[in-house]
Amino acid sequence: MKTKFLFASLILMGASLVTNAQGYKDGIEYYKVDRLDNAKELLERNLNDARTDKAEAFYYLGQIALHQGKVSEAAANFEKGIAANANNPYNYVGQAAIALRNGGDAKALLEKARKLVKKDPKLEVEIARAYYDANPTTYAKDIDKCIKNARKWSPEDPDSYIFEADTKADKQDWGNAAGIYELAFGQDPNNIEAYVKYANTYFNVVPSIAIQRLEELQAKVPNSALVQRELAEKYYADNLGTKAAEQYGKYIKNPNHFAQDEVRYVQLLFFGDKFEESYDLATQLINRLTPGDENIYYMKRMQLYNLVQLKKWPEAVEAGKSFFDTMIPKGSARESRDYTDYGQALLEVGNGAEAISAFEAALKLNPNNFDLIRYMGDSYAETEDYVNAAAYYQRLYDSGNCKANDIFYLSRYYYGIASNKDLDEAVKADALNKSQQYLDEVDKMVPGNVQIVNQKARLAMFREGDANTGAAVEPYRELISILDAKEDKSGYQNYYRSAYSYLAGYYFNRGDKATAKSYYQKWLDIEPENDALRKYINSL
């Protein structure tokens, strides 16, 4: 099963005890690349940390609220920022942004901000964003003036170029946007915002280059949770499962990781065949959650999947029972694999009837799971329930997705029905006709196949009963011709034996003892240790 298997709503609570992060600054980085929910979580998580600049943190919390349409919450955050440090100019820019959106006069607020830090290019770009977010057309001249000022005061500062690239990206002008982002991090090789936005813009064009840029950036800023996560995500999106798992392993040690990323890591470990590690992490997450938390459901699913891969069948059965006893979270649903893995575990511990029920449930969810249809048919055949075996393979045939091998087995399973003495004669007759029909069909598809030709002979013998009228003579001659043409005849002894035995009997019953004896001799040649056959030949 290929990699890229994601479950809906896999959000759970969690934390890591390993230190290595930038505190609230990680939240700012997430805000700048438009990961607003993530940014808010990190800013709030680190708000009471002694290292946090609360005025700055409240400004970005206000901006997040403003972008989410929560104007009252934004205003309250900007007020808290001013209360924390009235000399921080950015919260006045935040208040001005609200005024601009409401069509009010923001000049006094903006001038107050500019007086606190004169000729600051970063502040000027932030003012440009306030105008842009309010109305890029109405305030086009103001925006242009801000950007010109920023570049006049500090031509090397990357923020004005990032802003310009953002405006290109808003118009889906991806090529120019990527080029300007590249210009920005060329001026500031450690600029996380420019690198990440470049990677996100360029990933759909040339993924390898986007990944290369993020790898370069991580080497420069190894403690950035955002960069660690973005690189992990890009590996994952580019089907680089092993690298993605390794990167997530590093990232979730950062205290500023997100709980849902631990779930992703459990999945990546699973798809990287690290089943023990995946199982252990899923178990840890379950134990960390409070009873009744809906996210326990998802980790119990992963416990089941991992135990099946580890072939720990009794444990997998218990995990499956626990999983199916857990309430399904709102908006979620069972997966077909839930039932197939549970069914396989049940089958391995001898609970065949329960396993069949699980497989049937899986097929209801995914009627086009042709591998499961084959598996079900073959499972019934192993118990000599050819009625159900044929029914599943008939379903496969009727779907139009069958292969030659499927048609061959369909013929064999109908043959099994016809051979059942306990069934109604009409049922057996119908099965015999279908067995012949599908065998003829597959014989045309794959001429000269040993198994198919052998089955032709068996079916002919079945039709003639004990009479040995010669119905199987031609199929057996064809079979012998196919076998004789093979350089390596090992493994075909039983086929030869069946053919020689039938042909010898056929000719003996017709009084042609010489021909009969020749076939008996051929039989003895491949089975020289058969003393009873040798004595019989000598008696002829």
Salt bridges, closest charged atoms under 4 A:
GLU41 OE2 - ARG45 NH2 2.60
ASP49 OD2 - ARG51 NH2 2.93
GLU73 OE2 - LYS40 NZ 3.27
GLU111 OE2 - ARG114 NH1 3.34
GLU124 OE2 - ARG114 NH2 2.79
ASP133 OD2 - HIS67 NE2 3.37
ASP133 OD2 - ARG101 NH2 3.99
ASP144 OD2 - LYS148 NZ 3.21
ASP157 OD1 - LYS122 NZ 3.08
ASP159 OD1 - LYS122 NZ 3.28
GLU164 OE1 - ARG151 NH2 2.69
ASP166 OD2 - ARG129 NH2 2.83
ASP166 OD2 - LYS197 NZ 2.88
GLU182 OE2 - ARG213 NH2 3.50
GLU193 OE2 - ARG129 NH2 3.89
GLU193 OE2 - LYS197 NZ 2.88
GLU216 OE2 - ARG213 NH1 3.20
GLU230 OE2 - ARG35 NH2 2.84
GLU230 OE1 - LYS234 NZ 3.09
GLU233 OE2 - ARG264 NH1 3.02
ASP261 OD2 - ARG229 NE 2.98
GLU262 OE2 - HIS257 NE2 3.10
GLU262 OE1 - ARG288 NH1 3.15
GLU276 OE2 - LYS312 NZ 3.23
GLU318 OE2 - LYS321 NZ 3.76
ASP338 OD1 - ARG301 NE 2.95
ASP341 OD1 - ARG337 NE 3.43
ASP371 OD1 - ARG374 NH1 3.16
ASP406 OD1 - ARG374 NE 2.88
GLU425 OE2 - LYS428 NZ 3.03
ASP430 OD2 - LYS434 NZ 3.33
ASP443 OD2 - LYS456 NZ 3.00
GLU474 OE2 - ARG477 NH1 3.25
GLU478 OE1 - LYS456 NZ 3.16
GLU527 OE1 - ARG497 NE 2.60
